[in-house]
Amino acid sequence: MAMDEKGLGKRLQTARRESGMTQQMLCQRAGLSYSTLAKIERGAIKSPSIFTIQSIAIALNITLDELIGEVHPKLNKTSGTMKSQSGVSFIYFDVNGCLVRFFHRAFAKVADITGQPADVIETVFWHYNDQVCRGEMDLKEFNKILAEHLHTDKLDWGEYYYSAVDPVPDIKSFVKWVSRNYRLGLLTNIMPGFLDGLKSRGMVPDVHYDSIVDSSVVGAIKPEPQIYKIAQDQANCPPSEILLIDDSRTNLMAAEKLGWHVLWFDDYNSQESIARIKKTLQPAISLAKTD
């Protein structure tokens, strides 16, 4: 199949301008030389590398199909989704530590309010956290226990949690790109109602999720095998097609033992983490050069 270089160049130029990016800005984000990008926009490169095109599409936060202008017959797709070189078609994101920066600042705030040492607060919190995240203990009971241990009349952990978390930089636009190209899900250890709370506050990317596995709803937490089985059933694909992105190596290793692909996410080096994910999600396609 012949590549429409002129059409590609026009679509690229239009998408770049609509995104508000200069050629220099796009070159930096896509990792391209200025001369290469300029030639592609002019239609002067015959059958440019699909990996180059994919890098440009990711940088522009558009799909490969949108940039190419058609569904390429060599795209390896299932139910309208892309498949990576390594066979990934479904991506699960953790929430705390991947989509939002974790809530450890909340411990310091509770310490300031109650006058209790931070280590005492964390000890009590982690002692009961798994029970709450499994849905075995509701938030009302947890707040009561936490307040009693910290010698205060009343304490609402949710209030401190929401005030302490922030969206991970650059993650929203990247998750939107992933959702347009792959099947997407959330797999999170989280307290009851907190995921909806994050969504309502705009902390979680507003995209379509093919699967949401909330530990407090399904009654299991990572790294327990049961929660991965639930997630795999909801993904409705072989384990070899699932990628888990998580900030806990323990959770990742549990998924890896089941045959999943895994990537560790560092929320304080989000750009580097996103770059590694992008590289992993290179498409399993190639465009043959034609005369």
Beta strands, then each sheet from edge to edge (+ up, - down):
strand 1: 90-93
strand 2: 100-101
strand 3: 166-167
strand 4: 183-188
strand 5: 211-214
strand 6: 242-246
strand 7: 261-264
sheet 1: 5+ 4+ 1+ 6+ 7+
sheet 2: 2+ 3-
end
